[in-house]
Amino acid sequence: MAEHRQARVLANLSDESRGALLALELEGHPDLVLKGGRYIIVHTGLENAEGKIVKRAYSLFAVKPGTQKFFLAAAPVAAGVASHYLGSLQEGDRLTFTGPWGRFHWPAEAREKKVVAAAFGSGITGILGYLASVPADCAVDLYWYKDEQGLLPAAMVRECLSEAHAMHERSLSDDPLRDLQNAGPEQRFVAAGEGHRIERCLNFLRAKGLIEDQLQSEIFYRSQDLSDAKADRG
Ligand SMILES: Cc1cc2nc3c(=O)[nH]c(=O)nc-3n(C[C@H](O)[C@H](O)[C@H](O)COP(=O)(O)OP(=O)(O)OC[C@H]3O[C@@H](n4cnc5c(N)ncnc54)[C@H](O)[C@@H]3O)c2cc1C
């Protein structure tokens, strides 16, 4: 069984976010290397209708190098358990989790000099974590598809990016394929967030000649209102 770890809440910055926004510090485990792009499984301690403890994945982002401090953000989900649990935590509370897990980072063998990143809604957390792993000589275009406010304040997103990274804010209803019209096989594509939108982008890029090794994604959830047919219309 995976080891349970704890992090202490340093601050709950929910008032700066449309959802939950937590600054955390790992307790113990000084040798554990935390990296953006990986995720942890949060154990809420709360039971669902079947009496099982609710556990959910959340991406680490804005990990401060050389420290055990990191941020988590969760979009508010109507009737969701974990997203509201995270929003309720206060300074000094403890968060129990397993991990970190995952391989959503720049692969050692990658040679592209350009990355196009698409963050759909809450996927901005995973994308910020990923972009922290991209080599400094690689150009980055980040497209952030979000509702009006966005899960994170735009200023915080910019702070997590390097100056060489270009950020393009979009509405969630915008068609991401418009931004991918000029994509070509010389670039890498990464995406995080809602699954139907991500898959639509991946299919479009496969048709443009990108191979599987150049396509990386982290699906957070699948919107039930966004059938493939609706996603095809944007
Ligand atoms: C690898 C990974 C990393 C993740 N990282 C993050 C993260 O950093 N931040 C984050 O907010 N979420 C993240 N998620 C999603 C997260 O794990 C939860 O699914 C989400 O917070 C909802 O949990 P809940 O218990 O509140 O609601 P649930 O009871 O799990 O969900 C209720 C319903 O809402 C849908 N749903 C889930 N998320 C959303 C959403 N954002 N918008 C609309 N509908 C949604 C679910 O598909 C489900 O149908 C990640 C998921 C994965 C797999």
PDBQT file of the ligand as one rigid body, heavy atoms in Angstrom, charges set to zero:
ROOT
HETATM    1  C1  LIG A 301      -3.960  13.460 -12.716  1.00  0.00    +0.000 C 
HETATM    2  C2  LIG A 301      -5.081  14.380 -12.262  1.00  0.00    +0.000 A 
HETATM    3  C3  LIG A 301      -4.778  15.646 -11.774  1.00  0.00    +0.000 A 
HETATM    4  C4  LIG A 301      -5.809  16.511 -11.387  1.00  0.00    +0.000 A 
HETATM    5  N1  LIG A 301      -5.488  17.762 -10.956  1.00  0.00    +0.000 NA
HETATM    6  C5  LIG A 301      -6.478  18.641 -10.627  1.00  0.00    +0.000 A 
HETATM    7  C6  LIG A 301      -6.164  19.988 -10.211  1.00  0.00    +0.000 A 
HETATM    8  O1  LIG A 301      -4.989  20.374 -10.052  1.00  0.00    +0.000 OA
HETATM    9  N2  LIG A 301      -7.210  20.819  -9.928  1.00  0.00    +0.000 N 
HETATM   10  C7  LIG A 301      -8.535  20.417 -10.056  1.00  0.00    +0.000 A 
HETATM   11  O2  LIG A 301      -9.444  21.224  -9.818  1.00  0.00    +0.000 OA
HETATM   12  N3  LIG A 301      -8.835  19.146 -10.434  1.00  0.00    +0.000 NA
HETATM   13  C8  LIG A 301      -7.849  18.258 -10.697  1.00  0.00    +0.000 A 
HETATM   14  N4  LIG A 301      -8.181  16.982 -11.064  1.00  0.00    +0.000 N 
HETATM   15  C9  LIG A 301      -9.597  16.559 -10.933  1.00  0.00    +0.000 C 
HETATM   16  C10 LIG A 301      -9.843  16.141  -9.442  1.00  0.00    +0.000 C 
HETATM   17  O3  LIG A 301      -9.171  14.921  -9.194  1.00  0.00    +0.000 OA
HETATM   18  C11 LIG A 301     -11.325  15.930  -9.088  1.00  0.00    +0.000 C 
HETATM   19  O4  LIG A 301     -11.905  15.075 -10.044  1.00  0.00    +0.000 OA
HETATM   20  C12 LIG A 301     -12.148  17.215  -9.031  1.00  0.00    +0.000 C 
HETATM   21  O5  LIG A 301     -11.591  18.146  -8.108  1.00  0.00    +0.000 OA
HETATM   22  C13 LIG A 301     -13.591  16.916  -8.597  1.00  0.00    +0.000 C 
HETATM   23  O6  LIG A 301     -13.584  16.233  -7.376  1.00  0.00    +0.000 OA
HETATM   24  P1  LIG A 301     -14.877  16.292  -6.416  1.00  0.00    +0.000 P 
HETATM   25  O7  LIG A 301     -14.746  15.203  -5.394  1.00  0.00    +0.000 OA
HETATM   26  O8  LIG A 301     -15.091  17.691  -5.914  1.00  0.00    +0.000 OA
HETATM   27  O9  LIG A 301     -16.070  15.991  -7.397  1.00  0.00    +0.000 OA
HETATM   28  P2  LIG A 301     -16.496  14.575  -8.022  1.00  0.00    +0.000 P 
HETATM   29  O10 LIG A 301     -17.563  13.985  -7.176  1.00  0.00    +0.000 OA
HETATM   30  O11 LIG A 301     -15.279  13.758  -8.283  1.00  0.00    +0.000 OA
HETATM   31  O12 LIG A 301     -17.020  15.040  -9.438  1.00  0.00    +0.000 OA
HETATM   32  C14 LIG A 301     -18.359  15.287  -9.734  1.00  0.00    +0.000 C 
HETATM   33  C15 LIG A 301     -18.472  15.413 -11.266  1.00  0.00    +0.000 C 
HETATM   34  O13 LIG A 301     -17.802  16.578 -11.712  1.00  0.00    +0.000 OA
HETATM   35  C16 LIG A 301     -16.934  16.293 -12.819  1.00  0.00    +0.000 C 
HETATM   36  N5  LIG A 301     -15.772  17.205 -12.700  1.00  0.00    +0.000 N 
HETATM   37  C17 LIG A 301     -14.595  16.965 -12.083  1.00  0.00    +0.000 A 
HETATM   38  N6  LIG A 301     -13.794  18.060 -12.175  1.00  0.00    +0.000 NA
HETATM   39  C18 LIG A 301     -14.515  18.990 -12.843  1.00  0.00    +0.000 A 
HETATM   40  C19 LIG A 301     -14.259  20.317 -13.240  1.00  0.00    +0.000 A 
HETATM   41  N7  LIG A 301     -13.090  20.922 -12.994  1.00  0.00    +0.000 N 
HETATM   42  N8  LIG A 301     -15.228  20.991 -13.894  1.00  0.00    +0.000 NA
HETATM   43  C20 LIG A 301     -16.415  20.414 -14.181  1.00  0.00    +0.000 A 
HETATM   44  N9  LIG A 301     -16.717  19.147 -13.833  1.00  0.00    +0.000 NA
HETATM   45  C21 LIG A 301     -15.780  18.451 -13.178  1.00  0.00    +0.000 A 
HETATM   46  C22 LIG A 301     -16.572  14.825 -12.642  1.00  0.00    +0.000 C 
HETATM   47  O14 LIG A 301     -16.287  14.264 -13.923  1.00  0.00    +0.000 OA
HETATM   48  C23 LIG A 301     -17.845  14.249 -12.046  1.00  0.00    +0.000 C 
HETATM   49  O15 LIG A 301     -18.746  13.915 -13.080  1.00  0.00    +0.000 OA
HETATM   50  C24 LIG A 301      -7.161  16.102 -11.465  1.00  0.00    +0.000 A 
HETATM   51  C25 LIG A 301      -7.457  14.806 -11.935  1.00  0.00    +0.000 A 
HETATM   52  C26 LIG A 301      -6.439  13.965 -12.342  1.00  0.00    +0.000 A 
HETATM   53  C27 LIG A 301      -6.805  12.595 -12.865  1.00  0.00    +0.000 C 
ENDROOT
TORSDOF 0
